[in-house]
Amino acid sequence: MNSTTTPRIAVIGGGPGGLTCARILQQHGMAVTVHERDTSRSARDQGGTLDMHPDSGQAALREAGLLEDFLALARPEGRQMRLVGRDGRVLLDVIPPAAEAGTPAEDGNPEIDRGQLRDLLLDSLEPDTVRWNHKLAHAEPLTGGTHRLHFADGTATEADLVVGADGAWSHVRRLLSGAAPVYTGVTFVETGLDDADTRHPALASLTGDGTMMALDDNRGFVAQRNSHQHIRVYIGMRTGQDWYREADLDLADEGAVRGALLQEFTGWSPDLLGFITDTDTGYVNRPLYALPVPHTWQHTPGLTLLGDAAHLMSPFSGMGANLAMLDGADLARALIDNAAVDDAVRAYEDLLLPRSREAAEGAAEGIDSAFAPDSAAQVLAHMSRSH
């Protein structure tokens, strides 16, 4: 950015997109602060595994100078995709070429744990870039696009650009758009298997090295390999958002949750029901939300969005984190290349809005196919075409 004054850039949210943006800005000598509501990097579990696409997530990591470090951590074998019928039979097993022929990992979509990716990005930043325990309470508009940011801990700061990278329930989005996430009709109940190859060899074998899906009649299992022999399991149902309340179910009662889930999957293979009964981590209820499609907003000086704050969508696009990181890289590049902050944000939003609409439309179609009466046939046909 060719300017006599250095803009004050505040990124709200320390996820992959916001951290990618901060890393690239710092590489080019620009000052940036990331405000994160977590109390520390280890305050909570970061979630499962991500596949990094060459034209989005990996492109952003390359721009950030971190691609080689990423490849050293990534699991190319994690690209294996397996579709299983409700009777436990393997219907389709797609083994990545890299696992067969030794092709470079970056040629495909290698997997990495979310926590590992976040640590990679955090470790690349200058000390004290991230302000932990900084939950945004409200943003006060001043003049010329400047905002005063007030945090829950009583502190405040001013910024010439506020980047809303604060996820599904973004505070920054409320300054730009009246849109709010809506329930997709599908809920995941998350559980997990520890030391899976030793303690749960049958389930580990059924999962394979990557992702296993068993989807049929508005229900399904998604099992994903993580590092350190952990398998993260998502038990999915098309159901009401308050399904457990309607069933008078206490989510803290593991036995009751287990019984309710087994009832939902009556008639499914015992091989698959082990993903319900053999859990090592209990159960976490995770309803899936998405923003309306398309989600747009009127350009407003001093504010913009990236990642889930801009285009929250179902995980059946496989694009959420990839797009967030590409958003972060594109916004950083626009700020570097344009003399005026407002020109940079306009250029960035011209890229962001069309591509996020296309991805969100695909994600909506994906979840509707995965949780339908004939989902097994639909997903099998889609995977067969794709692979």
C-alpha positions in Angstrom: 0.0 0.0 0.0 1.5 3.3 -1.1 0.4 5.8 1.5 1.9 8.3 3.8 -0.2 7.0 6.7 -0.3 3.5 7.9 -3.9 2.2 8.2 -5.0 0.7 11.4 -6.4 -2.8 10.5 -8.3 -4.8 13.1 -9.2 -8.4 12.3 -12.0 -9.7 14.5 -11.6 -13.4 14.9 -8.6 -15.7 14.9 -9.7 -18.5 12.6 -7.8 -19.6 9.4 -9.1 -16.7 7.3 -8.3 -13.9 9.7 -4.9 -15.4 10.5 -4.0 -15.8 6.9 -4.9 -12.2 6.2 -2.8 -11.0 9.1 0.2 -13.2 8.1 0.3 -11.8 4.5 -0.1 -8.2 5.6 2.8 -8.6 8.0 5.0 -10.1 5.3 4.5 -6.8 3.4 5.2 -4.6 6.4 1.7 -3.7 7.2 0.5 -3.4 10.8 -2.5 -5.6 11.9 -4.0 -6.7 15.1 -6.2 -9.8 15.5 -8.8 -9.7 18.3 -9.9 -13.2 19.4 -12.5 -14.1 21.9 -10.8 -17.3 23.0 -8.7 -16.9 26.2 -5.7 -18.7 24.6 -4.9 -20.9 21.6 -5.6 -24.0 23.7 -8.9 -22.7 25.2 -11.1 -25.1 23.1 -11.0 -27.9 20.7 -10.6 -26.6 17.1 -12.6 -29.3 15.4 -11.8 -32.0 12.9 -9.8 -32.3 9.7 -9.7 -30.1 6.6 -8.8 -30.8 3.0 -6.8 -28.0 1.5 -7.6 -27.4 -2.2 -4.9 -26.3 -4.6 -6.7 -23.3 -6.0 -7.9 -21.9 -2.6 -6.5 -23.1 0.7 -3.1 -24.1 -0.7 -3.0 -20.9 -2.9 -3.5 -18.8 0.3 -0.8 -20.8 2.1 1.6 -20.2 -0.8 0.9 -16.5 -0.7 1.6 -16.6 3.0 4.9 -18.4 2.5 3.7 -21.4 4.5 2.9 -24.0 1.8 6.0 -26.1 2.5 5.4 -26.1 6.2 1.8 -27.2 5.6 2.8 -30.0 3.3 5.2 -31.3 6.0 2.2 -31.6 8.4 -0.5 -32.7 5.9 -1.8 -36.2 5.3 -2.2 -37.0 1.6 -3.6 -40.4 2.4 -6.5 -38.6 4.1 -8.0 -37.9 0.7 -9.5 -41.4 0.6 -13.3 -41.2 0.3 -15.4 -44.2 1.0 -19.2 -44.6 0.6 -20.8 -47.4 2.6 -24.4 -48.6 2.5 -26.6 -48.8 5.5 -26.0 -52.6 5.5 -22.2 -52.0 6.0 -21.2 -52.9 2.4 -18.6 -50.6 0.8 -20.3 -49.1 -2.3 -17.4 -47.0 -3.5 -13.8 -46.5 -2.4 -11.8 -43.7 -3.9 -8.1 -44.0 -3.1 -6.1 -40.8 -3.8 -3.5 -41.1 -6.6 -0.7 -39.9 -4.3 -1.2 -42.9 -2.1 -0.7 -45.1 -5.2 1.9 -43.4 -7.3 3.8 -41.0 -5.1 2.6 -37.9 -6.8 3.2 -34.6 -5.0 0.8 -33.9 -2.1 -0.1 -30.5 -3.4 -1.6 -32.0 -6.6 -4.6 -33.1 -4.6 -6.4 -32.0 -1.4 -4.3 -33.3 1.5 -5.8 -33.2 4.9 -4.7 -31.4 8.1 -6.2 -31.2 11.5 -7.8 -27.8 12.2 -5.7 -27.4 15.3 -2.5 -28.0 13.4 -3.4 -25.5 10.7 -4.3 -22.9 13.3 -1.0 -23.4 15.2 0.9 -23.1 11.9 -0.7 -19.7 11.2 -0.4 -18.5 14.8 3.3 -19.4 14.9 4.0 -17.4 11.7 2.7 -14.1 13.2 4.8 -11.5 15.0 4.6 -11.6 18.8 1.5 -10.0 20.3 -0.4 -9.9 17.0 -3.3 -11.7 18.6 -5.1 -10.2 21.5 -6.6 -13.1 23.4 -9.8 -12.8 25.4 -10.9 -9.9 23.2 -14.6 -10.5 22.6 -16.1 -7.6 20.6 -19.0 -6.0 22.4 -19.8 -3.3 19.9 -18.3 -1.2 17.2 -18.9 2.6 17.3 -18.8 4.4 13.9 -16.7 7.5 13.9 -15.9 9.5 10.8 -14.3 8.6 7.4 -14.9 4.9 7.9 -13.1 4.8 11.3 -14.6 2.7 14.1 -14.0 2.6 17.8 -14.1 -1.1 18.9 -15.3 -1.8 22.4 -14.4 -5.2 24.0 -16.1 -7.2 26.7 -13.0 -6.7 29.0 -13.6 -3.0 29.0 -10.8 -2.0 26.6 -11.3 -0.1 23.4 -9.3 0.7 20.3 -9.8 2.5 17.0 -9.4 1.1 13.5 -9.5 2.4 9.9 -10.6 -1.1 8.7 -12.5 -3.6 10.7 -12.4 -7.1 9.1 -15.2 -9.4 10.3 -13.6 -12.8 10.5 -15.7 -13.7 13.5 -17.6 -16.7 12.2 -21.2 -17.8 11.9 -22.6 -15.5 14.5 -20.5 -12.5 13.5 -20.9 -9.2 15.4 -19.3 -7.3 12.5 -21.8 -8.7 10.0 -24.6 -6.9 11.9 -23.1 -3.6 10.9 -23.4 -4.5 7.2 -26.3 -6.9 6.8 -29.5 -7.9 8.4 -29.0 -11.5 7.4 -28.7 -14.2 10.1 -27.9 -17.9 9.8 -30.9 -20.2 9.5 -31.1 -23.9 10.4 -30.5 -26.2 7.4 -32.8 -28.9 8.8 -29.8 -31.2 9.5 -28.2 -31.8 12.9 -24.9 -33.6 13.6 -24.2 -35.3 16.8 -20.5 -35.4 17.2 -18.5 -38.1 18.9 -15.1 -39.7 18.6 -12.9 -42.7 18.9 -9.5 -42.5 20.5 -6.5 -44.8 19.7 -8.8 -46.2 17.0 -6.5 -48.7 15.3 -5.8 -50.4 18.6 -9.1 -50.0 20.6 -11.6 -50.0 17.7 -9.9 -51.9 14.9 -13.2 -52.8 13.0 -14.4 -49.2 13.0 -11.0 -48.0 12.0 -10.9 -50.5 9.1 -14.3 -49.4 8.0 -13.3 -45.7 8.1 -10.1 -46.2 6.1 -7.4 -43.5 5.9 -9.7 -40.6 5.1 -13.5 -40.0 5.2 -16.2 -42.7 5.3 -19.8 -41.7 4.6 -22.9 -43.9 5.1 -25.9 -41.9 4.1 -29.5 -43.1 3.5 -33.1 -42.0 4.2 -32.3 -38.6 5.7 -29.7 -40.0 8.1 -26.1 -40.9 8.1 -22.6 -41.3 9.5 -19.5 -39.4 8.5 -16.3 -40.7 10.1 -13.0 -38.8 9.5 -9.5 -39.7 10.3 -7.6 -37.2 12.3 -4.0 -37.4 13.4 -2.8 -39.5 16.3 -5.2 -42.3 15.5 -8.3 -40.3 16.4 -11.5 -40.7 14.4 -14.1 -37.9 14.6 -17.6 -39.1 14.0 -20.6 -37.1 12.9 -24.0 -38.8 13.3 -26.4 -36.9 11.0 -30.2 -36.6 10.9 -32.7 -34.5 9.1 -34.7 -33.5 12.1 -36.2 -30.5 14.0 -33.7 -28.1 15.5 -35.1 -28.9 19.0 -35.3 -32.7 18.4 -33.9 -33.5 21.8 -36.2 -31.2 23.7 -39.2 -32.8 21.8 -37.9 -36.2 22.9 -37.5 -34.9 26.5 -33.8 -35.8 26.2 -31.0 -34.5 28.4 -28.0 -34.1 26.2 -25.7 -34.6 29.3 -27.2 -38.1 29.8 -24.9 -40.1 27.5 -27.0 -43.3 28.0 -30.2 -41.5 27.0 -28.6 -39.9 23.9 -27.1 -43.3 22.9 -30.5 -44.9 23.1 -32.2 -42.2 21.2 -29.6 -42.3 18.4 -29.9 -46.1 18.1 -33.6 -45.8 17.8 -33.1 -43.3 14.9 -30.9 -45.8 13.1 -33.1 -48.9 13.6 -32.3 -51.4 10.8 -28.8 -50.1 10.1 -25.8 -52.5 10.2 -24.3 -53.3 13.6 -21.0 -52.5 11.9 -22.1 -48.9 11.6 -24.0 -48.7 14.9 -20.6 -49.1 16.6 -20.0 -45.5 15.7 -22.8 -44.7 18.2 -22.1 -47.3 20.9 -18.3 -47.3 21.1 -17.7 -43.6 21.6 -14.8 -42.5 23.8 -15.7 -38.8 23.9 -19.5 -38.5 24.6 -21.9 -36.7 22.4 -22.1 -33.0 21.3 -25.2 -31.7 19.5 -24.3 -29.6 16.5 -27.2 -28.2 14.4 -26.0 -27.0 11.0 -26.7 -23.4 9.9 -26.2 -21.4 6.7 -26.6 -17.9 5.6 -29.3 -17.1 2.9 -28.0 -17.5 -0.6 -26.9 -15.1 -2.0 -25.6 -13.1 1.0 -24.6 -9.6 -0.1 -24.3 -6.3 1.5 -23.9 -2.6 0.6 -20.3 -1.5 0.6 -19.6 0.4 3.7 -16.3 2.3 4.3 -14.2 0.8 7.1 -15.9 -2.6 7.2 -15.8 -5.9 5.4 -16.3 -9.6 6.0 -14.5 -12.9 5.2 -15.1 -16.6 5.8 -18.2 -17.8 7.7 -19.1 -14.2 8.6 -19.5 -13.5 4.9 -20.7 -16.9 3.5 -21.6 -19.5 6.2 -22.6 -22.7 4.4 -23.0 -26.4 5.1 -19.9 -28.5 5.4 -21.1 -30.5 2.3 -19.3 -28.1 0.0 -15.8 -28.8 1.5 -15.1 -25.2 0.8 -15.6 -23.3 4.1 -12.1 -23.0 5.4 -10.6 -23.0 1.9 -12.7 -20.0 0.9 -12.0 -18.3 4.2 -8.3 -18.5 3.7 -8.6 -17.4 0.0 -10.7 -14.5 1.3 -8.0 -13.5 3.7 -5.3 -13.7 1.1 -7.3 -11.7 -1.5 -8.1 -9.0 1.1 -4.5 -8.7 2.1 -3.3 -8.6 -1.5 -5.9 -5.8 -2.3 -4.7 -3.8 0.7 -1.1 -4.2 -0.4 -1.8 -3.2 -4.0 -4.1 -0.3 -3.5 -3.2 3.1 -2.0 -6.6 3.7 -0.4 -8.2 1.3 2.0 -11.6 1.8 0.5 -10.4 1.1 -3.0 -8.8 -2.1 -1.7 -12.0 -3.3 0.0 -14.1 -2.6 -3.1 -11.7 -4.6 -5.2 -11.8 -7.5 -2.7 -15.6 -7.5 -2.4 -15.9 -7.6 -6.2 -14.0 -11.0 -6.0 -15.6 -12.3 -2.9 -19.3 -12.0 -3.5 -19.7 -13.8 -6.8 -17.6 -16.8 -5.9 -19.1 -17.1 -2.4 -22.6 -17.3 -4.0 -21.5 -20.1 -6.3 -20.0 -22.1 -3.4 -23.0 -21.6 -1.1 -25.4 -22.7 -3.8 -23.3 -25.9 -4.2 -23.2 -26.4 -0.5 -27.0 -26.2 -0.2 -27.4 -28.7 -3.0 -24.8 -31.0 -1.3 -26.6 -31.2 2.0 -30.0 -31.7 0.3 -28.5 -34.6 -1.6 -26.8 -36.1 1.4 -29.9 -36.0 3.6 -32.7 -37.1 1.4 -34.9 -40.2 1.2 -32.7 -41.6 -1.6 -29.4 -40.0 -0.4 -27.4 -43.2 -0.9 -28.2 -43.3 -4.6 -27.7 -39.6 -5.1 -24.3 -39.5 -3.3 -23.1 -42.7 -5.1 -24.0 -41.1 -8.5 -22.2 -37.9 -7.6 -19.1 -39.6 -6.3 -18.9 -41.9 -9.3 -19.1 -38.9 -11.7 -16.5 -36.9 -9.7 -14.0 -39.7 -9.4 
